[in-house]
Amino acid sequence: MMLSDIEFLDVVRHTPLVAIDLIVTDGHHHVLVGQRRNRPARNTWFVPGGRIMKDETLDSAFTRIVNDELGIRSLERSAARFYGVFEHLYVDNFAGEPGVSTHYIVLAYAITLNATAPIGRFHQHSEYAWLLPTELLIRDDVHENTKAYFR
C-alpha cells in the first residue's frame, strides 16, 4: 500500500526509514554515483539506493531497487557483498517541510558491473558518473553520506 505524501511525511517526522544503498564499482575501482534530483541530498552526487517498503523482504527490496535505480533486472542480493550498516541524517525531507528531518538506517551492498553497460533510471538522478574513491572524497558536490562509504 502506497502512502500519501501527507502520511509519508508523518512517518518521516516520527521514525527512521530503512534503505538499501548500492556501492556499484566497475572492476577498475570506479564507483557509480548519480546527481540527485530529489530531497534529501538534492543536487549532490550520491550512490544509487532506495527505501525498503513495509512487508517487503530484503531480497525483494534489493532486486526492486537495482531495477528501479540501475535498470538492471533480476540481480539478486546473493550476488552482492554486504558492505555494512550506515546511518544517514538529513536536516530536510522529501517534501521540503520546515523543521522535519530525515533519518535513514542504510544497509549497503557492493556489486561490480561493467562500466560500459547502460546504467540508470533518470527519475531519481539527472545524470550518472563513474568516479574513483579518491576523486569523490575531494569533491564538494559529493554528499558526505556517500563519502562515508570510502573513508
VEXLUM-684855 format. One record per residue: x, y, z of N, C-alpha, C, O in turn; residue number from 1. Coordinates in Angstrom, 3 decimals. Layout:
<atoms>
ATOM,X,Y,Z,X,Y,Z,X,Y,Z,X,Y,Z,NUM
...
</atoms>
This chain:
<atoms>
ATOM,0.837,-1.177,0.000,0.000,0.000,0.000,0.880,1.237,0.000,1.749,1.392,0.858,1
ATOM,0.655,2.103,-0.951,1.403,3.355,-1.040,0.780,4.385,-0.108,-0.442,4.511,-0.030,2
ATOM,1.628,5.113,0.591,1.160,6.181,1.467,1.015,7.472,0.684,1.733,7.698,-0.290,3
ATOM,0.098,8.312,1.103,0.009,9.646,0.529,1.227,10.443,1.006,1.896,10.040,1.957,4
ATOM,1.511,11.552,0.363,2.629,12.395,0.786,2.459,12.856,2.228,3.435,12.925,2.975,5
ATOM,1.243,13.169,2.621,0.980,13.621,3.996,1.247,12.493,4.987,1.857,12.718,6.032,6
ATOM,0.793,11.280,4.666,1.043,10.127,5.539,2.536,9.823,5.618,3.067,9.552,6.695,7
ATOM,3.213,9.872,4.459,4.638,9.561,4.461,5.427,10.620,5.229,6.384,10.283,5.926,8
ATOM,5.051,11.875,5.118,5.717,12.934,5.875,5.573,12.685,7.376,6.500,12.951,8.141,9
ATOM,4.426,12.181,7.794,4.234,11.848,9.204,5.175,10.725,9.633,5.717,10.759,10.737,10
ATOM,5.371,9.740,8.776,6.329,8.669,9.064,7.736,9.247,9.192,8.448,8.942,10.148,11
ATOM,8.137,10.075,8.239,9.474,10.687,8.258,9.654,11.513,9.524,10.737,11.518,10.110,12
ATOM,8.610,12.209,9.950,8.664,13.049,11.144,8.915,12.218,12.408,9.563,12.695,13.339,13
ATOM,8.401,10.964,12.449,8.381,10.214,13.699,9.264,8.971,13.766,9.434,8.403,14.845,14
ATOM,9.825,8.540,12.650,10.554,7.268,12.691,11.683,7.253,11.672,11.619,7.956,10.664,15
ATOM,12.716,6.455,11.926,13.740,6.285,10.886,13.199,5.444,9.736,12.276,4.649,9.910,16
ATOM,13.783,5.633,8.574,13.482,4.830,7.394,14.607,3.826,7.208,15.744,4.085,7.602,17
ATOM,14.301,2.692,6.615,15.308,1.677,6.328,15.497,1.623,4.818,14.525,1.582,4.063,18
ATOM,16.746,1.623,4.387,17.044,1.678,2.956,18.194,0.753,2.603,18.919,0.262,3.469,19
ATOM,18.338,0.531,1.307,19.486,-0.187,0.746,20.212,0.778,-0.182,19.594,1.376,-1.064,20
ATOM,21.509,0.933,0.010,22.351,1.674,-0.925,23.218,0.687,-1.681,23.605,-0.359,-1.161,21
ATOM,23.515,1.048,-2.932,24.294,0.195,-3.817,25.653,0.831,-4.068,25.744,1.921,-4.632,22
ATOM,26.697,0.149,-3.648,28.063,0.589,-3.913,28.480,-0.160,-5.179,28.968,-1.289,-5.122,23
ATOM,28.280,0.489,-6.306,28.491,-0.140,-7.610,29.877,0.257,-8.116,30.186,1.440,-8.259,24
ATOM,30.699,-0.750,-8.382,32.021,-0.500,-8.962,32.111,-1.168,-10.318,31.318,-2.046,-10.659,25
ATOM,33.119,-0.720,-11.098,33.241,-1.202,-12.472,34.366,-2.214,-12.677,34.671,-2.564,-13.817,26
ATOM,34.980,-2.684,-11.614,36.095,-3.618,-11.751,37.443,-2.925,-11.872,38.485,-3.576,-11.798,27
ATOM,37.429,-1.596,-12.061,38.655,-0.794,-12.136,38.659,0.256,-11.031,39.314,1.292,-11.143,28
ATOM,37.922,-0.028,-9.967,37.848,0.805,-8.762,37.033,2.078,-8.926,37.003,2.893,-8.004,29
ATOM,36.369,2.283,-10.064,35.471,3.424,-10.217,34.139,3.102,-9.542,33.693,1.955,-9.546,30
ATOM,33.509,4.122,-8.964,32.247,3.984,-8.250,31.172,4.758,-9.005,31.401,5.881,-9.454,31
ATOM,30.006,4.148,-9.137,28.888,4.806,-9.805,28.179,5.745,-8.835,27.784,5.343,-7.740,32
ATOM,28.023,7.006,-9.253,27.250,7.978,-8.489,26.273,8.669,-9.424,26.514,8.786,-10.626,33
ATOM,25.170,9.121,-8.856,24.167,9.850,-9.628,23.940,11.223,-9.035,24.045,11.415,-7.824,34
ATOM,23.628,12.177,-9.898,23.288,13.538,-9.464,21.839,13.522,-8.998,20.933,13.351,-9.814,35
ATOM,21.603,13.698,-7.692,20.269,13.571,-7.100,19.322,14.660,-7.567,19.667,15.842,-7.564,36
ATOM,18.125,14.254,-7.968,17.060,15.189,-8.348,16.198,15.583,-7.153,15.659,16.689,-7.112,37
ATOM,16.066,14.675,-6.175,15.082,14.826,-5.103,15.740,15.086,-3.753,16.922,14.811,-3.545,38
ATOM,14.926,15.628,-2.842,15.343,15.777,-1.452,15.237,14.435,-0.766,14.482,13.588,-1.244,39
ATOM,15.931,14.190,0.305,17.086,14.981,0.722,18.278,14.712,-0.185,18.254,13.788,-0.998,40
ATOM,19.290,15.500,-0.045,20.535,15.371,-0.821,20.389,15.834,-2.266,21.195,15.456,-3.116,41
ATOM,19.382,16.639,-2.558,19.175,17.164,-3.908,20.442,17.901,-4.389,21.109,18.600,-3.626,42
ATOM,20.740,17.713,-5.680,21.860,18.384,-6.364,23.240,17.957,-5.883,24.218,18.677,-6.083,43
ATOM,23.325,16.791,-5.251,24.631,16.243,-4.895,24.792,14.895,-5.582,23.814,14.270,-5.993,44
ATOM,26.029,14.463,-5.699,26.321,13.129,-6.228,26.155,12.143,-5.088,26.635,12.360,-3.975,45
ATOM,25.461,11.050,-5.392,25.116,10.073,-4.362,25.093,8.689,-4.998,24.814,8.557,-6.189,46
ATOM,25.383,7.667,-4.214,25.266,6.306,-4.730,23.790,5.971,-4.918,22.941,6.536,-4.229,47
ATOM,23.468,5.063,-5.838,22.070,4.653,-6.020,21.553,3.927,-4.780,22.327,3.333,-4.029,48
ATOM,20.255,3.980,-4.576,19.658,3.283,-3.442,18.182,3.573,-3.349,17.619,4.295,-4.171,49
ATOM,17.557,2.996,-2.330,16.131,3.214,-2.144,15.629,2.629,-0.839,16.308,1.834,-0.189,50
ATOM,14.426,3.040,-0.470,13.797,2.583,0.765,13.288,1.153,0.628,12.920,0.702,-0.457,51
ATOM,13.279,0.466,1.746,12.633,-0.838,1.855,11.194,-0.576,2.270,10.947,0.174,3.214,52
ATOM,10.252,-1.179,1.581,8.833,-0.970,1.855,8.326,-1.946,2.917,8.905,-3.012,3.126,53
ATOM,7.252,-1.566,3.573,6.632,-2.436,4.575,6.253,-3.769,3.940,5.709,-3.817,2.837,54
ATOM,6.548,-4.842,4.655,6.264,-6.218,4.246,7.077,-6.685,3.043,6.791,-7.742,2.482,55
ATOM,8.077,-5.924,2.643,8.958,-6.312,1.537,10.184,-7.000,2.126,10.829,-6.457,3.023,56
ATOM,10.506,-8.174,1.636,11.697,-8.862,2.127,12.947,-8.133,1.634,12.890,-7.371,0.669,57
ATOM,14.071,-8.372,2.303,15.336,-7.773,1.857,15.674,-8.198,0.435,16.131,-7.386,-0.369,58
ATOM,15.447,-9.471,0.129,15.747,-9.958,-1.221,14.892,-9.255,-2.274,15.398,-8.845,-3.319,59
ATOM,13.606,-9.118,-1.996,12.714,-8.434,-2.946,13.074,-6.961,-3.071,13.083,-6.410,-4.172,60
ATOM,13.371,-6.325,-1.945,13.739,-4.905,-1.972,15.022,-4.694,-2.780,15.106,-3.762,-3.580,61
ATOM,16.003,-5.545,-2.574,17.262,-5.413,-3.297,17.024,-5.506,-4.807,17.500,-4.661,-5.565,62
ATOM,16.293,-6.524,-5.235,16.031,-6.713,-6.666,15.251,-5.533,-7.240,15.550,-5.071,-8.341,63
ATOM,14.253,-5.043,-6.504,13.464,-3.898,-6.959,14.328,-2.639,-7.057,14.241,-1.905,-8.042,64
ATOM,15.150,-2.386,-6.056,15.987,-1.178,-6.040,17.016,-1.218,-7.154,17.259,-0.196,-7.796,65
ATOM,17.625,-2.362,-7.401,18.582,-2.490,-8.513,17.882,-2.202,-9.835,18.442,-1.530,-10.702,66
ATOM,16.673,-2.701,-9.993,15.915,-2.425,-11.218,15.508,-0.948,-11.297,15.693,-0.303,-12.329,67
ATOM,14.952,-0.417,-10.197,14.490,0.969,-10.185,15.630,1.960,-10.388,15.478,2.931,-11.129,68
ATOM,16.748,1.733,-9.750,17.849,2.695,-9.761,18.806,2.514,-10.931,19.354,3.490,-11.444,69
ATOM,19.010,1.264,-11.355,20.014,0.989,-12.382,19.427,0.485,-13.687,20.101,0.496,-14.718,70
ATOM,18.185,0.046,-13.653,17.584,-0.513,-14.854,18.055,-1.929,-15.139,17.997,-2.391,-16.278,71
ATOM,18.522,-2.614,-14.106,19.010,-3.992,-14.253,17.999,-4.928,-13.600,17.696,-4.805,-12.414,72
ATOM,17.493,-5.846,-14.377,16.504,-6.797,-13.870,17.179,-8.054,-13.341,18.213,-8.487,-13.850,73
ATOM,16.575,-8.627,-12.315,16.917,-9.966,-11.834,18.280,-10.096,-11.185,18.808,-11.206,-11.118,74
ATOM,18.876,-9.013,-10.704,20.109,-9.144,-9.924,19.700,-9.399,-8.485,18.994,-8.601,-7.868,75
ATOM,20.159,-10.530,-7.966,19.746,-10.931,-6.626,20.745,-10.488,-5.576,21.927,-10.298,-5.862,76
ATOM,20.250,-10.325,-4.348,21.079,-9.886,-3.231,22.227,-10.843,-2.972,23.293,-10.417,-2.526,77
ATOM,22.034,-12.114,-3.238,23.094,-13.106,-3.018,24.303,-12.866,-3.925,25.390,-13.375,-3.653,78
ATOM,24.119,-12.090,-5.005,25.224,-11.763,-5.913,26.029,-10.560,-5.422,27.062,-10.226,-6.003,79
ATOM,25.562,-9.910,-4.358,26.231,-8.727,-3.821,26.976,-9.088,-2.534,26.733,-10.125,-1.916,80
ATOM,27.883,-8.201,-2.159,28.615,-8.355,-0.893,28.069,-7.328,0.093,27.992,-6.140,-0.217,81
ATOM,27.689,-7.794,1.286,27.213,-6.864,2.301,28.358,-5.951,2.711,29.432,-6.426,3.078,82
ATOM,28.134,-4.648,2.652,29.166,-3.632,2.876,29.107,-3.056,4.282,30.116,-2.579,4.802,83
ATOM,27.927,-3.097,4.902,27.800,-2.613,6.269,26.516,-1.852,6.501,25.729,-1.620,5.584,84
ATOM,26.321,-1.461,7.771,25.165,-0.670,8.181,25.639,0.754,8.416,26.647,0.978,9.086,85
ATOM,24.914,1.709,7.865,25.266,3.119,7.972,24.046,3.903,8.422,22.912,3.455,8.249,86
ATOM,24.277,5.072,9.000,23.205,5.949,9.432,23.328,7.269,8.682,24.391,7.889,8.677,87
ATOM,22.240,7.696,8.049,22.217,8.955,7.310,21.213,9.892,7.967,20.040,9.553,8.123,88
ATOM,21.683,11.066,8.349,20.843,12.082,8.961,20.816,13.309,8.059,21.862,13.793,7.625,89
ATOM,19.617,13.807,7.781,19.428,14.978,6.927,18.584,15.998,7.677,17.676,15.628,8.421,90
ATOM,18.877,17.273,7.485,18.092,18.316,8.143,16.795,18.589,7.395,15.901,19.238,7.938,91
ATOM,16.670,18.109,6.159,15.452,18.336,5.378,14.741,17.024,5.084,15.092,15.977,5.628,92
ATOM,13.737,17.095,4.217,12.920,15.928,3.910,12.422,16.020,2.481,12.590,17.048,1.825,93
ATOM,11.812,14.954,1.999,11.378,14.856,0.599,10.414,15.971,0.198,10.371,16.362,-0.968,94
ATOM,9.640,16.483,1.157,8.608,17.474,0.851,9.075,18.909,1.069,8.360,19.853,0.730,95
ATOM,10.273,19.081,1.635,10.744,20.423,1.938,10.004,21.055,3.103,10.028,22.276,3.260,96
ATOM,9.350,20.248,3.918,8.592,20.735,5.076,9.557,21.243,6.151,10.396,20.482,6.631,97
ATOM,9.447,22.523,6.535,10.359,23.084,7.541,10.284,22.323,8.868,9.207,21.915,9.303,98
ATOM,11.442,22.139,9.497,11.506,21.533,10.816,11.386,20.026,10.859,11.331,19.447,11.944,99
ATOM,11.343,19.365,9.692,11.231,17.907,9.665,12.512,17.332,9.061,12.803,17.522,7.880,100
ATOM,13.264,16.629,9.896,14.497,15.992,9.423,14.186,14.596,8.890,13.084,14.079,9.075,101
ATOM,15.171,13.995,8.227,15.038,12.632,7.713,16.169,11.791,8.293,17.325,12.212,8.304,102
ATOM,15.827,10.610,8.771,16.785,9.695,9.400,16.674,8.343,8.695,15.615,7.716,8.683,103
ATOM,17.787,7.910,8.111,17.833,6.612,7.437,18.783,5.666,8.159,19.849,6.077,8.618,104
ATOM,18.402,4.422,8.256,19.313,3.321,8.575,19.522,2.612,7.241,18.567,2.143,6.621,105
ATOM,20.780,2.537,6.804,21.077,2.067,5.452,21.887,0.774,5.501,22.900,0.677,6.194,106
ATOM,21.415,-0.205,4.750,22.146,-1.447,4.527,22.839,-1.287,3.176,22.179,-1.211,2.140,107
ATOM,24.153,-1.238,3.191,24.898,-1.021,1.953,25.376,-2.357,1.393,25.843,-3.225,2.130,108
ATOM,25.249,-2.503,0.070,25.677,-3.707,-0.639,26.571,-3.302,-1.803,26.276,-2.352,-2.528,109
ATOM,27.675,-4.039,-1.972,28.616,-3.768,-3.058,28.379,-4.746,-4.197,28.217,-5.948,-3.985,110
ATOM,28.363,-4.202,-5.419,28.264,-5.024,-6.618,29.229,-4.476,-7.661,29.536,-3.284,-7.677,111
ATOM,29.699,-5.359,-8.525,30.602,-4.961,-9.603,29.892,-5.169,-10.927,29.349,-6.240,-11.199,112
ATOM,29.905,-4.120,-11.752,29.282,-4.165,-13.074,30.278,-3.676,-14.108,31.277,-3.040,-13.772,113
ATOM,30.005,-3.973,-15.349,30.805,-3.466,-16.450,30.428,-2.007,-16.691,29.252,-1.702,-16.892,114
ATOM,31.409,-1.099,-16.674,31.139,0.339,-16.821,30.564,0.693,-18.187,30.027,1.788,-18.357,115
ATOM,30.662,-0.198,-19.155,30.104,0.101,-20.474,28.631,-0.282,-20.579,27.971,0.052,-21.563,116
ATOM,28.115,-0.981,-19.568,26.700,-1.356,-19.575,25.838,-0.107,-19.418,26.198,0.788,-18.653,117
ATOM,24.715,-0.024,-20.120,23.839,1.136,-19.925,23.255,1.103,-18.517,22.610,0.131,-18.125,118
ATOM,23.484,2.164,-17.771,23.081,2.227,-16.373,22.180,3.431,-16.178,22.397,4.489,-16.769,119
ATOM,21.178,3.259,-15.352,20.473,4.411,-14.859,19.015,4.519,-15.212,18.567,4.113,-16.285,120
ATOM,18.306,5.072,-14.285,16.923,5.477,-14.427,16.904,6.938,-14.001,17.371,7.269,-12.911,121
ATOM,16.384,7.790,-14.822,16.587,9.208,-14.616,15.480,9.916,-13.838,15.422,11.146,-13.843,122
ATOM,14.597,9.166,-13.167,13.608,9.827,-12.313,14.211,10.250,-10.977,13.712,11.182,-10.347,123
ATOM,15.264,9.589,-10.536,15.941,9.931,-9.280,17.218,10.730,-9.498,17.572,11.578,-8.679,124
ATOM,17.905,10.461,-10.594,19.188,11.109,-10.876,19.149,11.738,-12.270,18.619,11.149,-13.211,125
ATOM,19.718,12.943,-12.391,19.721,13.628,-13.689,20.834,13.114,-14.587,20.732,13.181,-15.811,126
ATOM,21.894,12.602,-13.980,22.987,12.013,-14.745,23.778,11.093,-13.829,23.616,11.124,-12.609,127
ATOM,24.632,10.280,-14.426,25.475,9.350,-13.688,26.928,9.567,-14.074,27.234,10.053,-15.163,128
ATOM,27.830,9.192,-13.148,29.264,9.292,-13.420,29.977,8.164,-12.683,29.508,7.674,-11.656,129
ATOM,31.116,7.768,-13.231,31.992,6.792,-12.584,33.188,7.573,-12.034,33.926,8.193,-12.800,130
ATOM,33.382,7.547,-10.714,34.474,8.278,-10.074,35.328,7.333,-9.245,34.824,6.372,-8.664,131
ATOM,36.615,7.612,-9.196,37.475,6.896,-8.265,37.166,7.367,-6.852,36.804,8.529,-6.664,132
ATOM,37.298,6.498,-5.851,37.057,6.943,-4.472,37.887,8.169,-4.090,37.395,9.048,-3.382,133
ATOM,39.123,8.238,-4.542,39.952,9.409,-4.229,39.369,10.683,-4.832,39.496,11.761,-4.252,134
ATOM,38.730,10.562,-5.996,38.084,11.715,-6.639,36.850,12.155,-5.864,36.681,13.339,-5.573,135
ATOM,35.994,11.204,-5.533,34.749,11.579,-4.878,34.986,12.126,-3.483,34.207,12.950,-3.004,136
ATOM,36.053,11.682,-2.820,36.349,12.172,-1.478,36.765,13.642,-1.452,36.579,14.312,-0.436,137
ATOM,37.319,14.151,-2.542,37.784,15.550,-2.546,36.776,16.515,-3.180,36.965,17.730,-3.121,138
ATOM,35.724,15.993,-3.776,34.748,16.858,-4.451,33.731,17.402,-3.460,33.226,16.670,-2.608,139
ATOM,33.433,18.694,-3.579,32.445,19.337,-2.718,31.021,18.954,-3.079,30.123,19.072,-2.245,140
ATOM,30.794,18.495,-4.308,29.432,18.178,-4.746,29.048,16.717,-4.525,27.959,16.301,-4.921,141
ATOM,29.926,15.933,-3.898,29.591,14.563,-3.499,29.110,14.624,-2.051,29.785,15.183,-1.187,142
ATOM,27.937,14.045,-1.795,27.345,14.114,-0.463,28.223,13.401,0.568,28.853,12.387,0.266,143
ATOM,28.256,13.941,1.780,29.052,13.360,2.864,28.654,11.923,3.166,29.509,11.112,3.521,144
ATOM,27.366,11.591,3.032,26.944,10.211,3.305,27.503,9.238,2.259,27.716,8.066,2.569,145
ATOM,27.737,9.697,1.050,28.392,8.846,0.052,29.882,8.744,0.375,30.459,7.660,0.288,146
ATOM,30.502,9.851,0.742,31.922,9.818,1.095,32.197,8.861,2.247,33.258,8.238,2.299,147
ATOM,31.247,8.740,3.168,31.431,7.865,4.340,31.683,6.417,3.948,32.335,5.687,4.695,148
ATOM,31.188,5.989,2.807,31.420,4.613,2.371,32.879,4.354,2.017,33.298,3.199,1.940,149
ATOM,33.649,5.400,1.804,35.026,5.237,1.315,36.077,5.787,2.267,37.250,5.886,1.906,150
ATOM,35.676,6.140,3.462,36.633,6.617,4.464,37.097,5.482,5.337,37.907,5.690,6.241,151
</atoms>
